[in-house]
């Protein structure tokens, strides 16, 4: 889900080209542990589930992919303010629907 989000919002042309328009994309797709990726917060238990994403002020553009809803059962915060996103937030992860 996070890799799909990256490719949908980073203005690059696919997995073979990791160049990104994001200001900060430290470790995204380089490190296999998503918990070490910039802006990603994981639970501090053995589940290691993604519980927060904060990519504010990061020059992200494009649309939020439906795949991100895969994280909706563990995601408690999604902060994407001051970017250049278009379209709508999938209803499964809109404010008020995150547990």
C-alpha positions, 0 to 999 in steps of 0.5 A: 500500500505504501509503495503504491502511494509513493508511485501515485504521488511522486511524479516518477515513471515506475519502480525502475525509476526511484526519482521523486518530486517529494522534498523528503523521501528518506528510505522510501522503497530503499529500506525493506522496513517501512517503519524506517521510512520518512513520515511513517510511524509504526506500532511499538509492539510485535505487530509493527503495523503502520499507525501513522503517516505524516507527509505534510509540506512535502511537495506530494502531488497526484491522487491518494490510491485506493490501496491505502485503505489496506492500512485503515484498520491500523492507521490512526493518523494521516496528515498530508496537509500543504501538498498538491494532492487532487481527487478525494480521500477514499471513504474508508480512510476519511477523517472520522473513519480511522479507528 
